[in-house]
Amino acid sequence: MAGRYWMVLGTFLLALLLYVDRICISVAKEPIAESLKLSDEQMGWVLSVFALGYALFQTPAGLLADRLGPRRVLTAVVSFWSLFTALTGAAWNFVSLLVVRLLFGAGEAGAFPGMSRAVFSWIPLQERGLVTGINFSGSRLGAAFALPFVAWLILTLGWRMSFVVLGIVGVVWAAAWYSIFRDDPTEHPGLKITEKDFIRTNRQQIDPGEIREPLNARNLVSSKNMWLAMGQYFCSNFTFFFCLTWLFPHLKETYALEAMEAGFYASAPLVLGAAGNWFGGWWVDRIYRQGNWTLSRRLPAAVGFALAAIGLVASVYMDTPLTAIIFLSVAIFGADMTLSPSWSFTVDIGRQNAGAVSGTMNMAGNIGAFITALAFPYMQSWTGSEVPFFFLGAGLNVVAIVLWLRMKPKMSLEEY
């Protein structure tokens, strides 16, 4: 196996760990709420405050990855968030839990921007779509695996000790990454010279005459490409984050399911999300190899958002957990088809600033996630129905298609 694919395995496992740690709070909602005497609205803030911390530190974390390299940055951020994963088990009231989850979100903020910077240096342009899809499929499989696994872990060890165990796993990954990974493949002692030459020749090239000044806020806010990428990713995360926060408790309470049964149902859309990442990544690379760079980003994204809108609306009219999950799985398959073109696009336009650009897009997406975690319980309380929430999500997916038609992957931040 080519040496660069070992790097991909490392980032895949990181994405898996990222979402195991992220979704476990949803599985633990009931025992935490009972132990700390929290209402659904308070739990909505606990679930959403992660996304706020995650969003606020995306761009700073991306800038650090660009300047210090993904080796040191990913080691540091994984160690940091693993500490706060473990400290979640020490929370004693609503405020302490909010603070810990906010800092946990801030720690996780550096993960995907750091991965994007590693992909820029290590992965040939013609493999970028599939590698991005593989990495994001790890996050979906991690979340799917976590739903029944964490439910079992909580039953076995209790919710407090479960968070400690997950924190230890993160520290182990961080130590292995720092030991094995190098920021540039040419610096890796275990990589063959032929592969180093292949990567150097086929990765995205920078014009030797192009002046590489440090990226600043003006570069970001003046770019149409940046705003369009942020807008469509906001829409994508609004759909997906429901599955990470409210789907498990919603199924459990609506259909009177046991925790393990609800966990298996709620994991299905996440497994389909992994498949959507693989398919979207494969499709991005296939169209690119046929010679159409722009279409390779736009078409998979547009089709994915259309499926997401259809799946959300159809799920409203289903009467059983199985049929509702089938259409929600279609929605998440579609939403996750958009991730490979989205993150490939940010590397396209960000180039050596891929960490900061992808982090800024992810910041906007997680503002959408923050709103989702609050919108579901509050809209349900205000209207007495869940239907408006799902139609809002579908409408945002249609807006995202319009935004993608204006995005230009061949043009840098300064050009458009």
C-alpha positions as CSV (number, residue, x, y, z in Angstrom):
1,M,0.0,0.0,0.0
2,A,1.3,3.4,-0.9
3,G,2.7,5.4,2.0
4,R,0.3,8.3,1.6
5,Y,-2.6,6.0,2.3
6,W,-1.3,5.3,5.8
7,M,-1.7,9.0,6.3
8,V,-5.3,8.7,5.1
9,L,-5.9,5.9,7.5
10,G,-4.7,8.1,10.3
11,T,-7.0,11.0,9.4
12,F,-9.9,8.5,8.9
13,L,-9.4,7.2,12.4
14,L,-9.2,10.8,13.7
15,A,-12.6,11.6,12.0
16,L,-14.0,8.4,13.6
17,L,-12.8,9.4,17.0
18,L,-14.0,13.0,16.5
19,Y,-17.6,11.9,16.1
20,V,-17.5,9.1,18.7
21,D,-16.6,11.8,21.2
22,R,-19.1,14.3,19.7
23,I,-22.2,12.2,19.6
24,C,-21.8,10.5,23.0
25,I,-23.5,13.5,24.7
26,S,-26.6,12.8,22.7
27,V,-26.7,9.1,23.8
28,A,-26.1,10.2,27.4
29,K,-28.8,12.9,27.3
30,E,-31.3,11.0,29.5
31,P,-28.9,9.9,32.3
32,I,-27.2,13.3,32.3
33,A,-30.6,15.1,32.5
34,E,-31.8,12.9,35.3
35,S,-28.5,13.2,37.2
36,L,-28.2,17.0,36.9
37,K,-32.0,17.7,36.8
38,L,-31.9,19.4,33.4
39,S,-34.9,20.2,31.1
40,D,-35.1,19.6,27.3
41,E,-34.4,23.3,26.7
42,Q,-31.3,23.2,28.9
43,M,-30.1,20.0,27.2
44,G,-30.7,21.9,23.9
45,W,-28.1,24.5,25.1
46,V,-25.7,21.7,26.2
47,L,-25.9,20.1,22.8
48,S,-25.6,23.4,20.9
49,V,-22.9,25.1,22.9
50,F,-20.4,22.6,21.5
51,A,-21.2,23.9,18.0
52,L,-20.7,27.4,19.2
53,G,-17.2,26.7,20.5
54,Y,-16.4,24.6,17.5
55,A,-17.5,27.4,15.1
56,L,-15.7,30.2,16.9
57,F,-12.3,28.5,16.8
58,Q,-12.4,27.2,13.2
59,T,-10.5,30.0,11.5
60,P,-7.9,30.4,14.2
61,A,-7.3,26.7,14.3
62,G,-7.0,26.6,10.5
63,L,-4.4,29.5,10.6
64,L,-2.4,27.5,13.1
65,A,-2.5,24.4,10.9
66,D,-1.2,26.5,8.0
67,R,1.6,28.1,10.0
68,L,2.7,25.4,12.4
69,G,1.8,22.3,10.3
70,P,-0.8,19.6,10.9
71,R,1.6,17.3,12.8
72,R,1.9,19.6,15.9
73,V,-1.6,21.2,15.6
74,L,-3.5,17.9,15.4
75,T,-1.5,16.4,18.2
76,A,-2.3,19.4,20.4
77,V,-6.0,19.8,19.6
78,V,-6.8,16.0,20.0
79,S,-5.1,16.0,23.4
80,F,-7.0,19.2,24.4
81,W,-10.4,17.9,23.4
82,S,-9.8,14.5,24.9
83,L,-9.1,16.2,28.2
84,F,-12.5,17.9,28.1
85,T,-14.2,14.7,26.9
86,A,-13.0,13.1,30.2
87,L,-14.0,16.2,32.2
88,T,-17.5,16.0,30.9
89,G,-17.9,13.1,33.4
90,A,-17.0,15.5,36.2
91,A,-19.8,18.0,35.5
92,W,-21.9,18.8,38.6
93,N,-24.5,21.2,37.3
94,F,-25.9,23.0,34.2
95,V,-23.3,25.7,34.1
96,S,-20.3,23.4,34.6
97,L,-21.5,21.2,31.8
98,L,-22.0,24.1,29.5
99,V,-18.4,25.3,30.1
100,V,-16.9,21.9,29.6
101,R,-18.8,21.3,26.3
102,L,-17.9,24.8,25.0
103,L,-14.2,24.1,25.6
104,F,-14.6,20.6,24.1
105,G,-16.0,22.2,21.0
106,A,-13.2,24.7,20.8
107,G,-10.7,21.8,20.9
108,E,-12.3,19.8,18.2
109,A,-12.3,22.9,15.9
110,G,-8.8,22.2,14.7
111,A,-9.5,18.6,13.4
112,F,-10.8,19.1,9.9
113,P,-8.8,22.2,9.0
114,G,-5.7,20.3,10.1
115,M,-6.7,17.4,7.9
116,S,-7.3,19.7,4.9
117,R,-3.8,21.1,5.3
118,A,-2.4,17.5,5.4
119,V,-4.4,16.6,2.3
120,F,-3.0,19.6,0.4
121,S,0.6,18.5,1.0
122,W,0.2,14.7,0.7
123,I,-2.6,14.0,-1.8
124,P,-2.4,14.3,-5.6
125,L,-5.2,16.6,-7.0
126,Q,-6.9,13.7,-8.9
127,E,-7.3,11.8,-5.6
128,R,-8.5,14.7,-3.5
129,G,-12.3,14.0,-3.8
130,L,-12.1,10.4,-2.8
131,V,-9.7,11.0,0.1
132,T,-11.9,13.8,1.4
133,G,-14.9,11.4,1.2
134,I,-13.0,8.7,3.0
135,N,-12.1,11.0,5.8
136,F,-15.7,12.3,6.3
137,S,-17.0,8.7,6.1
138,G,-15.0,8.0,9.2
139,S,-16.9,10.7,11.1
140,R,-20.2,9.1,10.1
141,L,-19.1,5.6,10.9
142,G,-17.8,6.8,14.2
143,A,-21.1,8.4,15.0
144,A,-23.0,5.3,13.9
145,F,-20.8,3.0,15.9
146,A,-21.0,5.3,18.9
147,L,-24.8,5.2,19.2
148,P,-25.2,1.6,20.2
149,F,-21.7,1.3,21.7
150,V,-21.9,4.3,24.0
151,A,-25.4,3.2,25.0
152,W,-23.9,-0.1,26.1
153,L,-20.9,1.6,27.7
154,I,-23.2,3.8,29.8
155,L,-25.2,0.9,30.9
156,T,-22.0,-0.9,31.9
157,L,-19.9,1.9,33.4
158,G,-22.3,4.8,33.9
159,W,-22.2,8.0,32.0
160,R,-19.4,9.7,34.0
161,M,-16.8,6.9,33.6
162,S,-17.8,6.4,29.9
163,F,-16.5,9.9,29.1
164,V,-13.2,9.2,30.9
165,V,-12.6,6.1,28.8
166,L,-13.2,8.0,25.5
167,G,-10.8,10.7,26.6
168,I,-8.0,8.2,27.1
169,V,-8.5,6.8,23.6
170,G,-7.9,10.3,22.2
171,V,-4.6,10.8,24.0
172,V,-3.4,7.4,22.5
173,W,-4.3,8.6,19.0
174,A,-2.4,11.9,19.5
175,A,0.8,10.2,20.7
176,A,0.7,7.9,17.6
177,W,0.1,10.7,15.2
178,Y,3.0,12.8,16.5
179,S,5.3,9.8,16.3
180,I,4.5,8.7,12.8
181,F,3.3,11.7,10.7
182,R,5.3,14.5,9.0
183,D,4.0,17.8,7.6
184,D,5.4,17.2,4.2
185,P,5.9,13.8,2.5
186,T,9.4,14.7,1.4
187,E,10.4,14.8,5.1
188,H,9.0,11.3,5.9
189,P,11.9,8.8,6.4
190,G,9.6,5.8,5.6
191,L,8.3,7.0,2.2
192,K,9.9,5.7,-1.0
193,I,11.6,8.2,-3.2
194,T,9.4,7.3,-6.1
195,E,6.3,8.1,-4.2
196,K,7.7,11.4,-2.9
197,D,8.3,12.3,-6.5
198,F,4.8,11.2,-7.6
199,I,3.1,13.3,-4.8
200,R,5.3,16.3,-5.5
201,T,4.5,16.2,-9.2
202,N,0.7,15.6,-9.0
203,R,-0.4,17.6,-6.0
204,Q,-1.9,21.0,-6.6
205,Q,0.9,23.3,-7.8
206,I,1.5,26.9,-6.7
207,D,2.6,29.5,-9.3
208,P,6.3,30.1,-8.4
209,G,5.7,33.8,-9.0
210,E,2.7,34.0,-6.7
211,I,3.5,36.0,-3.5
212,R,2.4,34.0,-0.5
213,E,1.4,36.6,2.1
214,P,-0.2,35.6,5.4
215,L,-3.9,35.2,5.0
216,N,-5.9,38.0,6.8
217,A,-9.6,38.7,7.5
218,R,-9.8,41.1,4.5
219,N,-8.8,38.2,2.1
220,L,-11.6,36.1,3.5
221,V,-14.5,38.6,3.7
222,S,-13.8,40.1,0.3
223,S,-14.0,36.8,-1.5
224,K,-17.4,35.8,-3.1
225,N,-16.2,32.2,-3.3
226,M,-15.6,32.2,0.5
227,W,-19.1,33.6,1.3
228,L,-20.8,31.1,-1.1
229,A,-18.9,28.2,0.4
230,M,-19.9,29.3,3.9
231,G,-23.6,29.7,2.9
232,Q,-24.0,26.3,1.4
233,Y,-22.1,24.6,4.3
234,F,-24.5,26.3,6.8
235,C,-27.3,24.6,5.0
236,S,-25.6,21.2,4.9
237,N,-24.9,21.2,8.7
238,F,-28.4,22.3,9.6
239,T,-29.6,19.0,8.1
240,F,-26.9,16.8,9.4
241,F,-26.5,18.1,13.0
242,F,-30.1,17.0,13.8
243,C,-28.8,13.4,13.5
244,L,-26.0,14.1,16.0
245,T,-28.2,15.8,18.6
246,W,-31.9,15.2,18.6
247,L,-32.5,12.1,16.4
248,F,-31.7,9.5,19.1
249,P,-33.8,11.1,21.9
250,H,-36.6,11.9,19.3
251,L,-36.9,8.3,18.2
252,K,-36.6,7.0,21.8
253,E,-39.4,9.2,23.1
254,T,-41.7,9.3,20.0
255,Y,-41.8,5.6,19.5
256,A,-41.2,4.4,23.1
257,L,-38.0,2.5,22.1
258,E,-35.4,1.0,24.4
259,A,-32.0,2.8,24.3
260,M,-30.2,0.1,22.3
261,E,-33.1,-0.2,19.8
262,A,-33.1,3.6,19.3
263,G,-29.4,3.5,18.9
264,F,-29.5,1.1,16.0
265,Y,-32.3,3.0,14.3
266,A,-30.5,6.3,14.7
267,S,-27.2,4.8,13.4
268,A,-28.7,4.0,10.0
269,P,-28.7,7.5,8.5
270,L,-25.0,7.9,9.6
271,V,-24.0,4.6,7.8
272,L,-25.8,6.0,4.7
273,G,-23.9,9.2,5.3
274,A,-20.6,7.3,5.1
275,A,-21.8,5.8,1.8
276,G,-22.8,9.3,0.6
277,N,-19.2,10.5,1.3
278,W,-17.7,7.6,-0.6
279,F,-20.0,8.0,-3.5
280,G,-19.6,11.8,-3.6
281,G,-15.8,11.5,-3.4
282,W,-15.7,8.9,-6.2
283,W,-18.0,11.1,-8.4
284,V,-15.9,14.2,-7.8
285,D,-12.7,12.5,-8.9
286,R,-14.4,10.8,-11.9
287,I,-15.8,14.0,-13.3
288,Y,-12.5,15.8,-12.6
289,R,-10.5,13.1,-14.6
290,Q,-12.9,13.6,-17.5
291,G,-11.6,17.2,-17.7
292,N,-14.2,19.3,-16.0
293,W,-12.9,20.7,-12.7
294,T,-15.9,23.0,-12.1
295,L,-18.6,20.4,-12.8
296,S,-16.8,17.9,-10.6
297,R,-17.6,20.1,-7.6
298,R,-21.0,21.5,-8.6
299,L,-22.9,18.5,-9.8
300,P,-22.3,16.1,-6.9
301,A,-23.1,18.9,-4.5
302,A,-26.4,19.9,-6.3
303,V,-27.6,16.3,-6.5
304,G,-26.8,15.8,-2.9
305,F,-28.7,18.8,-1.7
306,A,-31.7,17.8,-3.8
307,L,-31.8,14.3,-2.2
308,A,-31.5,16.0,1.3
309,A,-34.5,18.2,0.7
310,I,-36.6,15.3,-0.7
311,G,-35.7,13.0,2.2
312,L,-36.5,15.6,4.9
313,V,-39.9,16.4,3.5
314,A,-40.9,12.7,2.9
315,S,-39.9,11.7,6.4
316,V,-42.6,14.0,7.9
317,Y,-45.3,11.8,6.4
318,M,-44.1,8.5,7.7
319,D,-45.9,6.7,10.6
320,T,-43.3,4.2,11.8
321,P,-39.7,4.6,13.0
322,L,-38.5,2.3,10.1
323,T,-40.1,4.3,7.3
324,A,-39.0,7.6,8.9
325,I,-35.5,6.4,9.2
326,I,-35.4,5.2,5.5
327,F,-36.2,8.8,4.3
328,L,-33.9,10.4,6.8
329,S,-31.2,8.1,5.6
330,V,-31.8,9.4,2.0
331,A,-31.5,12.9,3.4
332,I,-28.2,12.3,5.2
333,F,-26.9,10.3,2.2
334,G,-27.6,13.4,0.1
335,A,-26.2,15.9,2.6
336,D,-23.0,14.0,3.0
337,M,-22.6,13.7,-0.8
338,T,-21.9,17.5,-0.6
339,L,-19.0,17.2,1.8
340,S,-16.3,16.0,-0.6
341,P,-17.0,18.8,-3.2
342,S,-17.3,21.3,-0.3
343,W,-13.9,20.5,1.3
344,S,-12.2,19.9,-2.1
345,F,-13.5,23.3,-3.1
346,T,-11.9,25.0,0.0
347,V,-8.5,23.3,-0.7
348,D,-8.9,24.4,-4.4
349,I,-9.3,28.1,-3.6
350,G,-7.3,28.1,-0.4
351,R,-4.2,26.3,-1.6
352,Q,-1.4,26.9,1.0
353,N,-4.0,28.6,3.2
354,A,-6.4,25.5,2.9
355,G,-6.5,25.2,6.7
356,A,-7.8,28.7,7.3
357,V,-10.2,28.7,4.4
358,S,-11.7,25.3,5.2
359,G,-11.9,26.3,8.8
360,T,-13.8,29.4,7.9
361,M,-16.3,27.4,5.9
362,N,-16.7,25.0,8.7
363,M,-17.3,27.9,11.1
364,A,-20.3,28.9,9.1
365,G,-21.5,25.3,9.0
366,N,-21.3,24.9,12.7
367,I,-23.3,28.1,13.2
368,G,-25.9,26.2,11.3
369,A,-25.4,23.2,13.7
370,F,-25.7,25.5,16.7
371,I,-29.0,26.8,15.4
372,T,-30.2,23.3,14.6
373,A,-29.7,22.0,18.2
374,L,-31.8,24.9,19.5
375,A,-34.3,25.2,16.7
376,F,-35.7,21.6,17.0
377,P,-36.8,21.8,20.7
378,Y,-37.9,25.4,20.6
379,M,-39.8,25.1,17.3
380,Q,-41.5,22.0,18.6
381,S,-42.5,23.9,21.8
382,W,-43.7,27.0,19.9
383,T,-45.7,25.2,17.2
384,G,-46.6,21.9,18.9
385,S,-45.3,20.1,15.9
386,E,-41.9,18.9,14.4
387,V,-43.1,19.5,10.8
388,P,-41.9,23.2,10.5
389,F,-38.4,22.2,11.4
390,F,-38.1,19.6,8.6
391,F,-39.6,22.0,6.0
392,L,-37.1,24.7,7.1
393,G,-34.2,22.2,6.6
394,A,-35.5,21.3,3.1
395,G,-35.8,24.9,2.1
396,L,-32.2,25.6,3.1
397,N,-31.0,22.7,1.0
398,V,-32.7,24.2,-2.1
399,V,-31.0,27.5,-1.3
400,A,-27.6,25.7,-1.2
401,I,-28.1,24.4,-4.8
402,V,-28.5,28.0,-6.0
403,L,-25.3,29.0,-4.2
404,W,-23.3,26.2,-5.7
405,L,-24.2,27.4,-9.2
406,R,-22.2,30.5,-8.5
407,M,-19.1,28.9,-7.0
408,K,-15.9,28.9,-9.0
409,P,-13.2,26.3,-7.8
410,K,-10.6,27.4,-10.4
411,M,-10.4,30.9,-8.9
412,S,-8.5,31.8,-5.8
413,L,-9.7,34.0,-2.9
414,E,-8.1,37.0,-4.5
415,E,-9.6,36.4,-8.0
416,Y,-13.2,35.9,-7.0
